[in-house]
């Protein structure tokens, strides 16, 4: 009985360690605000410009922006997909659009060895969050 419990505990600890390593292995995107500008012709709205850097292997969670989002790739290559749409790989100079009702199902660096960087312009309600996770 003791051996069975010890084996079960060892298995649980090993599985937890592997899960922790998997989460640690997926680097997070680095988001840097560039500027925020109120839009007087559109009361209650603002433009927010950010840069997003994907380290090698970075993956975003499924999310939405509740904004019009215009993406422009600066460096590397990224993979994007909206719910119901096709997966696309974008390289420097290419762009991508997400509407306020779109769910962003795939957002990741296309490379496991090179970083990627892109510029995002969000037209959104003043004070609204940049990203809203979707379950």
C-alpha positions as CSV (number, residue, x, y, z in Angstrom):
1,X,0.0,0.0,0.0
2,X,2.8,2.4,0.9
3,X,4.6,1.7,-2.4
4,X,1.4,2.4,-4.4
5,X,0.9,5.8,-2.6
6,X,4.6,6.6,-3.1
7,X,4.3,5.8,-6.8
8,X,1.1,7.9,-7.1
9,X,2.8,10.9,-5.4
10,X,5.9,10.6,-7.5
11,X,3.8,10.4,-10.7
12,X,1.8,13.5,-9.6
13,X,5.0,15.5,-8.8
14,X,6.6,14.5,-12.1
15,X,3.4,15.5,-14.1
16,X,3.3,18.8,-12.2
17,X,6.9,19.4,-13.0
18,X,6.3,18.7,-16.7
19,X,3.3,21.0,-16.8
20,X,5.3,23.8,-15.1
21,X,8.1,23.3,-17.7
22,X,5.6,23.5,-20.6
23,X,4.3,26.8,-19.2
24,X,7.8,28.1,-18.6
25,X,8.8,27.1,-22.1
26,X,6.2,29.3,-23.8
27,X,7.6,32.9,-23.6
28,X,5.2,35.8,-23.2
29,X,4.7,38.6,-25.7
30,X,6.3,41.9,-24.7
31,X,3.8,44.8,-25.2
32,X,5.2,48.4,-25.2
33,X,2.9,51.4,-25.4
34,X,4.0,53.9,-28.1
35,X,1.3,56.6,-27.8
36,X,-2.4,57.2,-26.8
37,X,-4.4,59.9,-28.5
38,X,-7.9,61.0,-27.8
39,X,-10.0,61.3,-30.9
40,X,-12.1,64.5,-30.5
41,X,-14.1,63.8,-33.7
42,X,-15.2,60.5,-32.1
43,X,-16.4,61.3,-28.6
44,X,-15.4,58.6,-26.0
45,X,-12.8,57.0,-28.4
46,X,-9.0,57.0,-28.5
47,X,-6.2,55.6,-30.6
48,X,-3.7,53.5,-28.9
49,X,-0.4,52.5,-30.6
50,X,1.7,49.6,-29.2
51,X,4.5,47.4,-30.3
52,X,4.4,43.7,-29.6
53,X,7.5,41.6,-29.5
54,X,7.2,37.8,-29.7
55,X,10.3,36.0,-28.5
56,X,11.0,32.8,-30.3
57,X,8.1,30.3,-29.6
58,X,5.8,32.9,-28.1
59,X,2.0,32.2,-28.2
60,X,-0.9,34.5,-27.3
61,X,-4.0,33.2,-25.5
62,X,-7.3,33.3,-27.3
63,X,-8.6,36.9,-27.0
64,X,-10.4,39.8,-28.4
65,X,-9.7,43.5,-28.5
66,X,-13.2,45.1,-28.5
67,X,-11.5,47.6,-30.9
68,X,-10.5,48.0,-34.5
69,X,-7.0,46.6,-34.6
70,X,-4.5,47.3,-37.4
71,X,-1.4,45.2,-37.3
72,X,1.8,45.9,-39.3
73,X,4.8,43.5,-39.1
74,X,8.2,45.1,-38.5
75,X,10.5,42.1,-38.0
76,X,10.3,38.3,-38.2
77,X,7.1,36.4,-39.1
78,X,3.9,35.9,-37.2
79,X,0.9,33.6,-37.5
80,X,-2.6,35.1,-37.1
81,X,-6.1,33.6,-37.3
82,X,-9.5,34.9,-36.4
83,X,-12.4,32.6,-35.5
84,X,-13.9,31.3,-38.7
85,X,-11.0,32.6,-40.8
86,X,-7.9,31.0,-42.3
87,X,-4.5,31.0,-40.5
88,X,-2.1,33.4,-42.2
89,X,1.6,33.9,-41.9
90,X,2.7,37.5,-42.1
91,X,6.2,38.9,-42.8
92,X,7.7,42.4,-42.6
93,X,5.6,44.9,-44.5
94,X,2.4,42.9,-44.3
95,X,-0.7,43.8,-42.4
96,X,-3.6,42.3,-40.6
97,X,-7.0,43.6,-39.4
98,X,-9.2,42.6,-36.5
99,X,-12.7,44.0,-36.0
100,X,-14.3,44.8,-32.6
101,X,-16.3,41.5,-32.7
102,X,-13.5,39.2,-33.9
103,X,-12.1,36.5,-31.7
104,X,-8.3,36.2,-32.2
105,X,-7.8,32.4,-32.0
106,X,-4.2,32.2,-33.1
107,X,-1.4,34.7,-32.5
108,X,2.1,33.4,-32.4
109,X,5.7,33.8,-33.6
110,X,6.1,31.6,-36.7
111,X,9.7,30.9,-35.6
112,X,11.1,28.9,-32.7
113,X,14.5,30.5,-33.1
114,X,14.0,34.2,-34.2
115,X,12.0,37.0,-32.5
116,X,9.2,38.9,-34.3
117,X,8.0,42.4,-33.8
118,X,4.9,44.2,-35.0
119,X,3.1,47.5,-34.5
120,X,-0.6,47.6,-33.6
121,X,-3.0,50.6,-33.8
122,X,-6.1,50.1,-31.8
123,X,-9.2,52.4,-32.2
124,X,-11.1,51.8,-29.0
125,X,-13.2,53.3,-26.2
126,X,-11.3,55.5,-23.8
127,X,-9.9,53.5,-20.9
128,X,-11.0,50.1,-22.4
129,X,-8.5,47.2,-21.9
130,X,-6.1,46.4,-24.7
131,X,-6.8,42.7,-24.6
132,X,-9.8,40.7,-23.2
133,X,-9.2,36.9,-22.7
134,X,-11.8,34.6,-24.3
135,X,-12.5,31.2,-22.8
